[in-house]
Amino acid sequence: MKDETMGQEDAVQDAEACAEALESLDQIALAEITFDDSSVDVQHEPEIEAQLDDQDAKDDGAAPTEDEAGHEDTESKAGNQPESDTGEETVLLDSLPAEDSLTRELPGLGSAPAVDETIAMGDIPLPSVPSAREAEVRHRKMSPKRRNLMVAGIVAAALVAGGAGYAAWNGYQQEQAAAVAANAHTMMSVQIGVHAAGLDCSTSSKIPVQVSGQDADGSSVSETLYVDEHGRGIKLLPGDYTLSIAASPIAADGTIYTVPTTKAQVTIKSDGQDLSSQAAFKLKAPSADTVTDDQIDAAAKYAEEGGASSAATAKVLQQAATARRDAAVNAVSAQKAQAARDADARHKATDLYQLDIPVEWYGKVETWQNGSTLCIYLAGDSDTPIVTLVAVREGESFTPDEGDTVLGAANLGNGYTVYASGPVYPYVVPQTINGRTQNPVSTYPMDSAIELVELTTGNRYTYSQIKNVLVGKDGKADAATKLETDYLAQILLPSIKAQD
């Protein structure tokens, strides 16, 4: 009866120990949890079952055998101590030697033996590990209810461990999501491609870049950022954007650049991203005299708003741009005025026709005029005519001076034709220098010979080329003549017009 009571108490304690574990389970059916007994050694089953039957008989109140009775007497003599499941001998306190007895009394226990504080751990027997057979016997002795409770505890522990693993994985996923979210809210530095010749942003204003689009949060973005001559300076949240150049920077010397109209679509994903292959802008410097006040004002506005180090610096750059533009305009105006004076100086007129001296000849030739005859000669040498122009009435013949060749003619449309004649210098000059002309018009210093050849061929050939290639030792007059006639037909004859 005593054993039965103790078994019931053990079951109650076991049930209470597993209660908390079972609270988190969703109604685990204990009847569905079974043990696989197939691993039990078959040869020991009869003996184990016999022992279990004997134990059951004792629990049912059956009369003990003679050996069992003697054993029970021994137990009662030993102070009714319960049998050790491990099979180890238990050392009784009253069997200790007198010198090892426990003499200090515990409070409230009267004459009961007291625990000696100096007992060595080595004096206490350590429990031994049960053998496989003993473990199997215990397993067989265990009631189904208690066994199921233990299984439920194990399952609960496994579920708790699995829940911990799931929690760890879920935590990792959350950390990754948090990292992505944090990354989406981190400003990213990116680089674009820009080219602006002569621009040094350490002394100039930076290039304003208009940015519009949407960041990773779906928020709209529209702002102006500034980059240096290497395309660095943009910081944005991850997202999709459109980039364009808002205005020209202002170089230290006042250079204003033409703003490209191209736009670039980019996606920013990471810090340090190079977008130069997707967003490349080329800013060209136009002729300074063509720069407008609006271009300068726009560049100065962006320089003051962030492109320059200060508003004062932006103002200085604006003044430099204006001064550079004004100087270029003045220079162009001066050039135009000079060109007008030169054109007037090149313009010649007789009583029947007018013409313009070729630009290539201007300053290198001079003229004399007699009625409707006009002679163009080498500057400083009136005895060296390049071409002579004579107006002849239609139906009349024209004979050039000795040694000259007719180089072309222009019909005035008023009953007159102007004939152009003169020496074929690409042929005459090289032959005269070599002494091959029997009746040379004149002899020429080398400088004059070179200039005459260049003037009559429009600088398309040098004296050496004329002498060594086109004319050669045999003197190819036809080829040399064609050089001069072709040139005069292109630059001089078209300008001859009838007088108003």
Stockholm file with secondary structure:
# STOCKHOLM 1.0

chainA/1-500         MKDETMGQEDAVQDAEACAEALESLDQIALAEITFDDSSVDVQHEPEIEAQLDDQDAKDDGAAPTEDEAGHEDTESKAGNQPESDTGEETVLLDSLPAEDSLTRELPGLGSAPAVDETIAMGDIPLPSVPSAREAEVRHRKMSPKRRNLMVAGIVAAALVAGGAGYAAWNGYQQEQAAAVAANAHTMMSVQIGVHAAGLDCSTSSKIPVQVSGQDADGSSVSETLYVDEHGRGIKLLPGDYTLSIAASPIAADGTIYTVPTTKAQVTIKSDGQDLSSQAAFKLKAPSADTVTDDQIDAAAKYAEEGGASSAATAKVLQQAATARRDAAVNAVSAQKAQAARDADARHKATDLYQLDIPVEWYGKVETWQNGSTLCIYLAGDSDTPIVTLVAVREGESFTPDEGDTVLGAANLGNGYTVYASGPVYPYVVPQTINGRTQNPVSTYPMDSAIELVELTTGNRYTYSQIKNVLVGKDGKADAATKLETDYLAQILLPSIKAQD
#=GR chainA/1-500 SS CHHHHHHHHHHHHHHHHHHHHHHTSSCCCGGGCCCCGGGSCGGGHHHHHHHHHHHHHHHTTCCCCHHHHHHHHHHHHTTSCCCCTTCCCCCCGGGSCGGGSCCSCCTTCTTSCCCCTTCCGGGSCCCCCCCHHHHHHHHHHSCHHHHHHHHHHHHHHHHHHHHHHHHHHHHHHHHHHHHHHHHHTSCEEEECEEEETTCCTTTSCCEEEEEEEEETTSCEEEEEEEECTTSEEEEECSEEEEEEECSCCBCTTCCBCBCCCCCEEEEECSTTEECTTTSEEEEBCCCGGGCCHHHHHHHHHHIIIIISSSHHHHHHHHHHHHHHHHHHHHHHHHHHHHHHHHHHHHEEECSSEEEECCGGGTTTEEEEEETTEEEEEETTCTTSEEEEEEEEETTCCCCCCTTCEEEEEEECSSSEEEEEEECCHHHHHHHHHHTCCSSCSCCCCHHHHHHHHHHHHTTSSCHHHIIIIIITTTCCHHHHHHHHHHHHHHHTGGGCEECC
#=GC SS_cons         CHHHHHHHHHHHHHHHHHHHHHHTSSCCCGGGCCCCGGGSCGGGHHHHHHHHHHHHHHHTTCCCCHHHHHHHHHHHHTTSCCCCTTCCCCCCGGGSCGGGSCCSCCTTCTTSCCCCTTCCGGGSCCCCCCCHHHHHHHHHHSCHHHHHHHHHHHHHHHHHHHHHHHHHHHHHHHHHHHHHHHHHTSCEEEECEEEETTCCTTTSCCEEEEEEEEETTSCEEEEEEEECTTSEEEEECSEEEEEEECSCCBCTTCCBCBCCCCCEEEEECSTTEECTTTSEEEEBCCCGGGCCHHHHHHHHHHIIIIISSSHHHHHHHHHHHHHHHHHHHHHHHHHHHHHHHHHHHHEEECSSEEEECCGGGTTTEEEEEETTEEEEEETTCTTSEEEEEEEEETTCCCCCCTTCEEEEEEECSSSEEEEEEECCHHHHHHHHHHTCCSSCSCCCCHHHHHHHHHHHHTTSSCHHHIIIIIITTTCCHHHHHHHHHHHHHHHTGGGCEECC
//
